[in-house]
Amino acid sequence: MNVPPYKLSAFIQKKAKKIRTLIAAGRARADCKTGPNAAALDKMERFVGEFEALQSSQVGTLADWRSFVGRFCPEGWDGKLHFDHVLTFCFGFDEATARELRKQKHENKDEKTGEVRGGTGTPPCSRAPRARRAAARVRGPRLTPTALALTCLRRRRRWR
């Protein structure tokens, strides 16, 4: 039996810029200027920066991936990737602040046409690629881009 190797998902890496929208919304809030929320934003920003710069050669195994994520998130992060827990457990936001950030509205700008569309009320931290959102409707709760980034290392099937 041929078991496919682990590989970093470049598609999810490109989506990490959506987390920066959440960070910008957090930086604009008064309760995120100091204290644990400011530290959580700094931690999330470091995670996104390093995640975007990560090369496939740096995380060839699941142990490498867990080591990378473990630098930013506490032990047990892989069980707390639901929309309701990823900001509080993995990055350290206060519950009230995390709840408000999840409700944050934003505008989507089409990179090709420059057209600005209003947000749907779904916050930037809950947007997932369309295929994953469709799959989430069938299999359970949807994952946020932050959670998707945390689970980015997947087994890639090589067809021969």
N, C-alpha and C positions, 0 to 999 in steps of 0.2 A: 504494500500500500504506500503510495506516494503522498506524504504530508506536505502541503505547501508551506513555504518559509514565511516568517513574519516580514512585513515591509511597511515602512512609514507611508501613510496616505497623503500624497501631495495635494489631492483635491481638498481634503479637510484643512491642510496647512494654508491653502489659499483663502479659506473661509475665516481664518483667525482674525482678519481685519474687522470682522463684524463685532468681535469682542472689544475692539478699540472704541467702538461706538458706545458700548456700555461703560467703558472706563471714562470716556469724556462726559457722559451723563452723570456718573458718580462724582467726578471732580467738580462739577457745577453745583453739587448739593452742599449745604452748610454742614450737615452732619458727617460729611466725608473729608472735611478739612483737617481734622486732627483725630487722634485716638485710634481705636481698632479698625474703624472703617477706612481711614487713610492708609493704615498699614495693609489692609486687605487689598485696596486698590493698587498699592505699590507692588504687592506680591503678584497680583493678577497681571499687572503690566510687565513685570520681569518674566513671568511665565510665557506671556504672549510673545514678547521679544525673542526669548530663547527658542520658543517653539517654532516661530517663523524662520529662524536661522538654522534650525536643526537639519542635519543631513542624514540621508538614509543610512549611510555607513556608520553613523554614531549610535544607532539603535537597531542592531540586527537581531536582537533576541528580546523576549518578553522581560527578562531580568534587566536588560539595559533600559527598556521603556519604564519599568516600575522604578528604577533608580532615578531616572530623569524626572518623572512626575513626583517622586518622593521628596525631591528637593524643594517643592512648593506646597505640597499637600500632605496632611497627616496620614498616618497609617489607617487603612480602611477606606481610603478615598474611592476605590473602585466599587464599593457598595453604596456610595452616596452620590450618584451621578444624576439622580432625578432632578427635574426642574426646581423643585422646592428645597433641595438640599445642597446643590453644588456651590452656591455662593456662600452659604453660612458654614458648612462643614469643611469644604475644600479650601476656601480662601479666608474665612474668618470674619465675614460681615455680620453685623448685628441683624437679628431676625427682622426687625421693623424696616431697616434700611434695605435689606435684601428683597423684602416684599414690595417696597416702593420701586426699586430698580427693575423688578420683574414687570411692573405695570407701566414703566416708562414708554412713552410714545416717541416715535422718531419718523424721519422722512427717508425714503429710499431714493437714491439718485442713480439713474441708469448710466453706467459708465460710457456706453457707446453713444447714446443720444443726448445725454445731459438732462433728460426729463426728470423732474422731481415729482414723486408720488407720495401722498400722505401715508403714514404708517397705518397699519390695520389695527393698532391697539396691542398687537403682539410685540412685546419688547424685543430689542435686539439680542438679548441673551437667550431668547427662546426660539429663534429662527434656526431651522435646520434645513439642509438641502431637501428639495422637493421629494425625492425618492425616499429619504429617511422619514419625512413627515407622513408620507403615504403608508410606509411600513409601520410606523408608530400607531396609526389608527387601527391597524389590525392586531399588533402584538402588545400594545400597552402604552405607557406614557411616552411622550416625545422627549428627546434629549436636546439640550441646548447646544449652541456652538461651543461653549466652554466645555461641556461634557463630551461633546464629540471630539474636541481637541484632546481631552484626557484619555479618550479611548481610540486614538488615531492609529495605533499600531494594530494592524489586522493581518490575518493570514491571507496572502494573495495566491490564488490558484493559477498555476501555470499549465496551460494546455499544451500537450505535445502531440 
